[in-house]
């Protein structure tokens, strides 16, 4: 599976490393230097923009406050992506509203 991980902080980097086993993973971060550094350290590729990502699914490993803007950008791209959010304080209902019926999305809680 081709997976895009949005956000290359602690959670994004951990998830990207796990997903990279058996999957094609690309990283994106609003801070391109962070995305490039994480990609280099994990042996993955980074994308300069969301639009250029050729993936089947994206994982939002971004702060709660960034989820709405990420969902808006993804909706604007009109890609047929599965969207998984790992944001701690974003409920399933909130994510559904942000998807506006245009994105298939799932809220996932990671423990440990």
Backbone as a ProteinNet text record, in pm:
[ID]
protein_1_A
[PRIMARY]
XXXXXXXXXXXXXXXXXXXXXXXXXXXXXXXXXXXXXXXXXXXXXXXXXXXXXXXXXXXXXXXXXXXXXXXXXXXXXXXXXXXXXXXXXXXXXXXXXXXXXXXXXXXXXXXX
[TERTIARY]
84	0	88.9	42.2	113.8	51.4	133.2	83.9	161.1	88.1	148.5	131.8	238	231	251.4	149.8	154.7	191.8	306.7	360.9	478.1	593.8	714.9	773	685.4	728.6	746.5	742.7	764.4	665.7	536.2	434.8	444.1	456.8	465.1	584.7	697.9	818.5	806.2	748.1	729	634.2	522.4	425.5	484.3	556.9	617.7	712.4	793.7	887.2	812	702.6	623.2	554.8	495.9	426.3	520.7	646.7	743.1	772.7	740.4	759.6	648	680.8	584	498.9	522.8	445.8	538.5	488.2	559.9	514	603.7	566.9	634.7	555.3	607.1	572.5	661.6	641.8	615.6	531.8	508	497.9	555.1	542.4	544.1	469.3	469.9	611.5	692.4	834.1	911.7	943.4	1008.5	1140.5	1214.6	1342	1318.8	1212.5	1178.8	1141.5	1061.2	1021.7	1143.3	1231.9	1351.6	1443	1460.3	1546.5	1487.6	1357	1292.6	1300.1	1275.4	1280.3	1420.3	1519.6	1657.6	1692.4	1653.6	1689.4	1614.1	1495.6	1416.6	1433.2	1507.2	1524.8	1398.2	1319.9	1194.3	1204.1	1097.4	1095.5	1006.6	1034.4	950.3	888.6	777.1	707.6	710.2	731.3	734.8	595	493.6	356.1	259.9	143	40.5	-4.4	-11.7	-61.5	23.2	152	238.8	242.4	180.2	181.2	95.2	155.1	84.6	65.3	-40.9	-65.6	-211.6	-238.6	-374.9	-440.3	-358	-407.8	-310.9	-365.2	-280.6	-312.5	-208.2	-221.4	-188.4	-282.7	-260.2	-195.2	-65.4	10.4	50.7	-50.6	-31.2	-98.6	-64.3	-132.2	-283.1	-359.7	-505.3	-543.2	-471.6	-504.3	-481.2	-408.2	-379.1	-468.8	-550.7	-632.3	-730.7	-800.2	-900.1	-836.8	-723.3	-660	-608.2	-557.9	-513.8	-631.3	-742.1	-860.6	-910.1	-906	-948.7	-859.3	-728.6	-635.8	-656.9	-679.2	-700.6	-831	-936.9	-1064.4	-1044.9	-969.5	-945.5	-872.8	-787.7	-712.1	-799.1	-913.2	-1006.9	-940.1	-852.7	-789.2	-879.6	-871.7	-952.6	-875.7	-829.7	-749	-835	-790.5	-841.8	-765	-833.4	-767.5	-781.7	-668.4	-666.2	-606.5	-677.8	-627.5	-589.5	-471.8	-429.1	-428.8	-492.2	-498.5	-575.2	-519.2	-572	-710.7	-734.5	-859.3	-959	-943.5	-1037.9	-1127.7	-1255.8	-1349.2	-1388	-1447	-1495.7	-1596.2	-1682.9	-1783.8	-1719.9	-1620.9	-1551.6	-1482.3	-1417	-1346.9	-1446.4	-1560.1	-1664.1	-1713.1	-1731.1	-1774.1	-1667.3	-1541.9	-1432.2	-1421.1	-1459.6	-1454	-1564.2	-1669.5	-1781.5	-1841.1	-1836.3	-1891.9	-1814.3	-1698.4	-1618.7	-1496.2	-1463	-1346	-1385	-1324.1	-1339.4	-1237.3	-1283.9	-1192	-1220	-1116.4	-1126.7	-1036.7	-1090	-1013.4	-953.2	-823	-752.2	-679.4	-693.8	-619.8	-503.7	-385.1	-265	-227.5	-215.4	-181	-45.9	41.2	170.8	274.1
-117	0	123.8	226.9	355	445.7	483.1	559.9	690.9	798.8	928.2	961.2	1003	1046	1196.3	1267.6	1413	1451.3	1511.1	1546.2	1456.6	1517.3	1437.8	1461.6	1492.6	1502.6	1362.9	1353.4	1225.3	1119	1149.6	1050.8	1015.8	1115.4	1089.3	1003.8	1030.4	952.9	807.8	789.2	653.3	575.8	637.8	570	541.2	637.3	616.9	497.9	487.4	374.7	241.9	237.9	114.2	81.3	182.3	159.7	120.2	161.3	134.6	-14	-94.3	-239.3	-295	-321.5	-378.9	-279.1	-149.7	-47.2	57.6	130.7	242.6	368.4	431.9	544.6	672.6	779	912	1005.9	1098.3	1193.1	1332.9	1405.5	1546.5	1622	1740	1829.5	1971.8	2060.4	2200.8	2257.2	2201.4	2236	2136.5	2176.2	2085.7	2030.2	2109.9	2063	1948	1957.8	1850.1	1723.3	1737.8	1621.5	1556.7	1638.2	1584.7	1513.3	1572.1	1510.2	1377.9	1376	1252.5	1145.8	1184.7	1088.9	1031.1	1115.4	1068.3	971.1	1005.1	918.3	785.2	782.6	659.6	584.3	643.8	579.8	583.9	690.8	706.5	826.6	852.6	970.7	1076.9	1202.2	1312.2	1379.2	1444.5	1516.9	1665.1	1746.1	1890.5	1949.5	1875.5	1924.6	1807.3	1833.5	1729.6	1688.7	1783.8	1756.6	1653.4	1649.8	1555.9	1417.1	1399.7	1268.2	1169.7	1058.9	950.5	837.2	847.5	750.6	706.3	599.5	548.1	599.5	625.8	667.4	767	855.3	948.3	937.7	951.5	952.8	1093.4	1155	1288.6	1275.9	1291.6	1287.4	1430.3	1513.7	1656.5	1695.7	1812	1857	1873.5	1859.6	1875.7	2003	2111.4	2241.6	2246.9	2150.9	2149.9	2056	1976.9	1877.3	1943	2047.6	2112.6	2166.9	2233.1	2289.1	2178.2	2068.9	1955.1	1894.2	1874.6	1817.2	1909.1	2038.6	2133.1	2121.1	2116.2	2104.3	1972.5	1864.9	1734.9	1736.1	1795.1	1806.1	1883.6	1992.6	2075.3	1998.1	1904.6	1826.6	1726.3	1691.6	1596.3	1463.3	1420	1288.7	1184.8	1063.8	955.3	883.6	960	906.4	861	757.1	721.8	811.5	875.8	966.6	911.4	892.7	844.9	954.7	993.8	1095.1	1029.1	1062.6	1012	1124	1235.6	1349.4	1309.4	1337	1292.9	1347	1473.9	1536.9	1561.2	1492.1	1503.6	1380.5	1402	1289.6	1241.4	1125.4	1068.9	1164.8	1222.1	1314.7	1441.1	1493	1612.7	1583.8	1469.5	1432.8	1416.3	1354.9	1339.4	1472.6	1569.5	1703.1	1769.3	1751.1	1808.5	1744.3	1619.1	1548.2	1596.9	1654.3	1709.3	1609.4	1482	1380.4	1360.2	1424.4	1416	1326.8	1293	1210.3	1091.4	979.8	865.3	882	890.9	919.6	830.9	814.9	733.2	796	804.2	855.4	736.1	738.2	625.3	674.8	604.9	640.1	543.4	598.3	517.3	521.8	406.1	397.8	328.7	389.8	326.8	378.6
0	0	0	-63.8	-66	40.1	139.5	253.5	264.5	282.3	309.2	456	519.3	658.5	659.7	707.6	715.8	857.4	870.5	1000.9	1031.8	1057	1079.7	1218.4	1312.2	1451.2	1508.5	1640.1	1707.2	1660.4	1664.2	1626.6	1478.2	1393	1249.6	1213	1275.1	1245.5	1293	1410.9	1462.8	1371.7	1335.5	1249	1110.8	1055.2	923.1	924.5	1029.2	1039.4	1045.2	1119.4	1130.6	998	935	808.2	696.5	706.4	599.4	582.7	682.6	671.3	584	458.7	365.8	289.1	308.4	236.8	177.6	81	20.7	93.8	169.1	254.3	206.9	200.5	167.8	282.4	312.9	421.9	368.6	441.5	410.6	542.4	544.1	658	603.2	666.4	624.9	632.6	721.1	732.3	646.4	523.3	428	481.7	556.5	611.3	709.4	787.8	881.8	805.9	700.5	619.6	555	501	435.4	534.4	652.3	753.7	802	827.5	872.3	763.8	640.4	529.6	515	525.9	513.2	626	749.2	862.4	858.6	796.6	789.6	657.5	563.6	433.4	349.3	365.6	292.2	200.5	127.7	41.3	105.1	70	116.9	-4.3	19	-87.6	-55.3	-157.8	-138.6	-122	-168.5	-155.4	-143.9	-89.6	-81.9	-220.7	-311	-446.1	-519.5	-491.8	-564.9	-502.3	-388.6	-323.2	-400.5	-437.8	-506.8	-407.7	-328.9	-221.6	-223.9	-152.5	-137.9	-10.3	89.7	220.6	281.9	365.1	439.1	587.6	666.9	811.6	858.2	927.7	981.5	1118.3	1122	1247.4	1280.4	1291.5	1314.2	1445.1	1500.1	1621.6	1597.1	1703	1693	1618.4	1646.3	1587.9	1436.8	1380.9	1237.8	1158.2	1225.1	1155.2	1059.1	1102.3	1016.6	888.9	899.5	779.1	687.9	745.5	663.9	588.6	658.3	593.4	481.6	502.9	399.3	275.8	296.3	183.1	108.3	182.6	119.3	39.3	95.3	21.5	-108.9	-102.9	-221.4	-331.3	-294.1	-391.9	-467.2	-407.3	-467.8	-501.2	-410.4	-424.1	-358.6	-401.1	-346.8	-235.5	-138.7	-30.9	85.8	153.2	284.8	381.4	474.4	567.7	709.8	776.5	913.7	1000.8	1103	1195.3	1326.8	1378.4	1507.9	1611.8	1578.4	1670.9	1796.5	1909.3	2037.6	2069.5	2046	2089.2	1976.6	1866.6	1755.9	1758.6	1780.2	1787.8	1648.6	1644.3	1518.2	1453.6	1536.3	1484.2	1426.6	1496.6	1447.4	1314.6	1305.7	1182.8	1068.5	1097.5	995.5	943.4	1032.3	989.3	902.7	940	862	724.2	713.7	584.9	491.4	547.8	471.4	372	403.7	315.7	186.8	175.5	52.9	67.6	191.9	218.9	305.6	278.8	368.3	477.5	600.8	709.8	829.6	910.6	1030.4	1136.3	1256.3	1368.9	1441.8	1461.4	1521.7	1645.5	1754.2	1876.6	1892.4	1906.2	1923.9	2071.2	2131.5	2272.3	2284.9	2362.8	2387.5	2304.2
[MASK]
++++++++++++++++++++++++++++++++++++++++++++++++++++++++++++++++++++++++++++++++++++++++++++++++++++++++++++++++

